[in-house]
């Protein structure tokens, strides 16, 4: 692996000769990062970030697992951006989580430029108080036989607000595309807000695509069921929240990173 760093940018170039390798850590100092994974190489990259701009280039057959935990701090604001270009048969596994802040936003753009490329895109907002977080995703299926699967979830407590705007574009030549997008949101309390807008724009005719959004209050019947078995209400709410988040956390394949993120979320 080749690493170059300046005051304003980190550059990682990962080749097949780099394997096996430890987790590559992004350093949060307001700089941008470029991650270039060469043909046939594999990499795991993670960072605890605030403001950040990350560009990813995946060559043919390259595989990347990227975990970004964004923390603005109490009352803070930050904006992050991820831009990915995928070549033939490359695989992206992206995970984004934020604990929120006064205003937190993330923009993600993936261009699937090569046949057979796959992208698994997951996000989580864990918000309370008057925090707000917005995630915008744009997945461009520009080649045939490509697959994308998006799952975004949010837990909204108190007066917090979560926003999700997801767009899938399937171009005319991108036949045999499979594209799925789901936003699921749980509101704990009476004053939380969720805004979810999944979008599909399809110009090919031989595809399998779906999108959906679900927003709901925490299930009082389930809370009652747990309380009837001697579990205090606060503990019952915590159990339901943990269960709601587990399938997103499970998308992280690297065992160490899954444990690290789970601990930050208070799930482990």
C-alpha positions in Angstrom: 0.0 0.0 0.0 1.2 3.5 -0.9 0.3 6.4 1.4 0.9 10.0 0.6 -0.2 12.8 2.9 -0.2 16.6 2.8 -1.9 19.2 5.0 -5.0 19.1 2.8 -5.2 15.5 1.4 -4.5 11.9 2.2 -3.9 9.5 -0.7 -4.1 5.7 -0.4 -3.2 3.4 -3.3 -3.8 -0.2 -2.5 -2.5 -3.0 -4.7 -2.9 -6.8 -4.6 0.6 -6.9 -3.2 -0.8 -5.1 -0.1 -2.7 -8.2 1.1 -3.1 -9.3 3.8 -3.5 -5.9 5.5 -4.9 -4.2 8.6 -7.7 -1.7 8.7 -6.6 1.6 7.0 -7.5 4.5 9.2 -8.6 7.9 7.8 -7.3 10.8 9.9 -9.8 13.5 10.7 -8.1 16.9 10.3 -10.5 18.5 7.9 -8.5 17.1 4.9 -9.9 15.2 1.9 -8.9 11.7 1.1 -8.5 9.7 -2.1 -8.7 5.9 -1.9 -7.6 4.1 -5.0 -8.0 0.3 -5.0 -6.2 -1.4 -7.9 -7.6 -4.3 -9.9 -8.2 -7.4 -7.9 -7.1 -5.8 -4.6 -9.1 -5.7 -1.3 -9.2 -3.1 1.4 -10.9 -2.1 4.6 -10.9 1.6 5.5 -12.4 3.3 8.5 -12.5 6.8 10.1 -14.0 8.8 12.9 -14.7 12.0 11.0 -16.3 15.4 11.2 -16.0 17.5 8.0 -14.7 15.2 5.3 -14.5 14.6 1.5 -13.6 11.1 0.4 -13.1 10.0 -3.2 -13.0 6.3 -4.0 -11.7 4.7 -7.2 -12.3 0.9 -7.6 -10.6 -0.8 -10.5 -11.8 -4.1 -12.1 -12.5 -6.7 -9.5 -11.5 -4.5 -6.5 -13.3 -4.8 -3.2 -13.6 -2.1 -0.5 -15.3 -2.0 2.9 -15.6 1.6 4.0 -16.9 2.6 7.5 -17.4 6.3 8.3 -18.5 7.4 11.8 -19.3 11.1 11.7 -19.4 13.0 15.0 -20.1 16.7 15.1 -20.1 17.0 18.9 -22.8 18.7 21.0 -24.2 21.6 19.2 -21.7 21.2 16.3 -22.2 21.1 12.6 -20.4 19.2 9.9 -20.7 18.1 6.3 -19.3 15.0 4.7 -19.1 13.8 1.1 -18.3 10.4 -0.5 -17.8 10.0 -4.3 -17.2 6.5 -5.7 -16.5 5.2 -9.2 -16.7 1.5 -9.8 -15.2 -0.5 -12.6 -16.3 -4.0 -13.8 -17.0 -6.6 -11.1 -15.9 -4.3 -8.3 -17.6 -4.4 -4.9 -18.3 -1.5 -2.5 -19.6 -2.0 1.0 -20.2 1.4 2.6 -21.4 2.1 6.1 -22.2 5.5 7.5 -23.3 6.4 11.0 -23.8 9.7 12.9 -24.8 10.5 16.4 -25.9 13.9 15.1 -25.2 17.5 16.0 -27.0 20.8 15.5 -26.7 20.2 11.7 -25.1 17.1 10.1 -25.2 16.3 6.4 -23.8 13.6 4.2 -23.8 13.4 0.4 -23.0 10.1 -1.2 -22.6 9.5 -5.0 -21.8 6.2 -6.6 -21.3 5.7 -10.3 -21.4 2.0 -11.4 -19.5 2.4 -14.6 -18.5 -1.2 -15.1 -20.6 -4.3 -15.8 -21.2 -6.6 -12.8 -20.3 -3.9 -10.2 -22.0 -4.2 -6.8 -22.7 -1.6 -4.1 -24.1 -2.2 -0.6 -24.8 1.1 1.0 -25.9 1.4 4.6 -26.5 4.3 6.9 -27.7 5.1 10.4 -28.8 8.2 12.2 -28.9 8.0 16.0 -30.4 11.3 17.1 -31.7 13.0 20.3 -32.3 16.4 21.7 -32.6 19.0 18.9 -30.1 17.3 16.6 -30.6 17.1 12.9 -29.0 14.8 10.3 -29.6 14.6 6.5 -28.3 11.9 4.2 -28.5 12.3 0.4 -27.6 9.3 -1.8 -27.3 9.1 -5.6 -26.6 5.8 -7.3 -26.0 5.8 -11.0 -26.3 2.5 -12.8 -24.4 3.3 -15.9 -23.5 -0.3 -17.0 -25.5 -3.5 -17.4 -25.8 -6.3 -14.8 -25.0 -4.0 -11.9 -26.5 -4.3 -8.4 -27.1 -1.8 -5.6 -28.7 -2.3 -2.2 -29.4 0.6 0.1 -30.6 0.4 3.7 -30.8 3.5 5.9 -32.3 3.6 9.4 -32.8 6.3 11.9 -33.7 6.5 15.6 -35.2 9.8 16.5 -35.7 10.8 20.1 -36.9 14.1 21.7 -37.2 16.9 19.1 -34.6 15.5 16.8 -35.1 15.3 13.0 -33.7 12.9 10.4 -33.8 13.4 6.7 -33.1 10.9 3.8 -33.2 11.7 0.1 -32.2 8.7 -2.0 -32.1 8.6 -5.8 -31.4 5.6 -8.1 -30.8 6.3 -11.7 -30.8 3.4 -14.2 -29.6 4.4 -17.6 -30.9 3.1 -20.9 -28.0 0.7 -21.5 -28.0 -0.6 -17.9 -30.1 -3.7 -18.6 -30.4 -6.5 -16.0 -29.9 -4.0 -13.2 -31.0 -4.8 -9.7 -31.5 -1.9 -7.4 -33.1 -1.7 -4.0 -33.5 1.1 -1.5 -35.2 1.1 1.9 -35.5 3.8 4.5 -36.8 2.7 8.0 -37.3 5.1 10.8 -38.3 4.8 14.5 -39.5 7.8 16.5 -39.2 7.6 20.3 -41.4 10.2 21.8 -44.0 12.6 20.4 -42.0 15.4 19.0 -39.4 13.8 16.7 -39.6 14.2 12.9 -38.5 12.2 9.9 -38.4 13.2 6.3 -37.8 10.3 3.8 -37.9 10.6 0.0 -36.7 7.6 -1.9 -36.7 8.1 -5.7 -36.3 5.8 -8.8 -35.5 7.0 -12.3 -35.4 4.1 -14.8 -34.7 4.2 -18.5 -34.0 0.5 -19.1 -36.7 -2.0 -19.4 -35.2 -5.3 -18.1 -34.6 -4.5 -14.5 -35.6 -5.4 -10.9 -35.9 -2.3 -8.8 -37.8 -1.2 -5.7 -37.8 1.5 -3.1 -39.7 2.2 0.1 -39.9 4.1 3.3 -41.4 3.4 6.7 -41.8 5.8 9.6 -43.4 4.9 12.9 -43.6 5.4 16.6 -42.0 2.8 18.9 -44.4 -0.1 19.4 -46.3 0.4 22.6 -47.7 -3.1 22.5 -44.2 -4.6 22.5 -43.2 -2.3 25.4 -46.2 -3.5 27.3 -45.3 -7.1 26.6 -41.8 -6.6 28.0 -43.1 -4.6 31.0 -45.5 -7.4 31.8 -42.5 -9.6 32.2 -40.9 -7.4 34.7 -38.7 -5.2 32.5 -38.8 -1.5 33.2 -40.0 0.8 30.5 -36.6 2.5 29.9 -35.0 -0.9 29.5 -37.8 -2.1 27.2 -37.3 0.9 24.9 -33.6 0.2 24.9 -34.1 -3.4 23.9 -36.4 -2.4 21.0 -34.0 0.2 19.8 -31.1 -2.3 19.9 -33.1 -4.8 17.9 -34.0 -2.2 15.3 -30.4 -1.2 14.8 -28.8 -4.7 14.7 -29.5 -5.5 11.1 -27.7 -2.3 10.0 -24.8 -3.0 12.3 -24.6 -6.5 10.9 -23.8 -5.2 7.4 -20.2 -4.5 8.6 -18.3 -7.6 7.7 -15.1 -6.8 9.5 -15.5 -8.2 13.0 -13.3 -5.7 14.8 -15.0 -2.7 13.1 -18.5 -4.1 13.8 -17.6 -4.4 17.5 -16.1 -0.9 17.5 -19.1 0.7 16.0 -21.5 -1.3 18.2 -19.7 -0.1 21.3 -20.0 3.6 20.1 -23.7 3.0 19.6 -24.0 1.5 23.1 -25.2 -1.8 21.5 -22.3 -4.0 22.8 
